[in-house]
Amino acid sequence: MIRIDEIWLSREPLDMRAGPEKALARVINSFGEARPHTAYVFANKRANRVKVLICDSFGIWLAARRLHQGRFVWTQLRTGKAVSIDAGQLEALVAGLPWQYAAADFVIDRQ
């Protein structure tokens, strides 16, 4: 339905009261621009809620997800540059799974 070519995971927390305009302003301040077909993922300080801002070529979409128990697996450092993730990692993240292990190049071997 929505084409997504890039996904960026923000390390810095976002106030979950932020609506589409405030989230878009945060993207522009952090990245310099909101690129078409790009998703930007934010969490709150407790990492029990996430918001995904998706820019398509016509406008923006803002989706939210909340865990009733536990936390989303977030980056170790809450400051610094955003992290690029792929679609499989995004699916794992929003399901509450450890997304770092869902990379396409993650190999399990005997060592």
Secondary structure, 3 states (H helix, E strand, C coil): CCCCCEEEECCCCCCCCCCHHHHHHHHHHHHCCCCCCEEEEEECCCCCEEEEEEECCCCEEEEEEECCCCCCCCCCCCCCCCEEECHHHHHHHHCCCCHHHHCCCCCCCCC
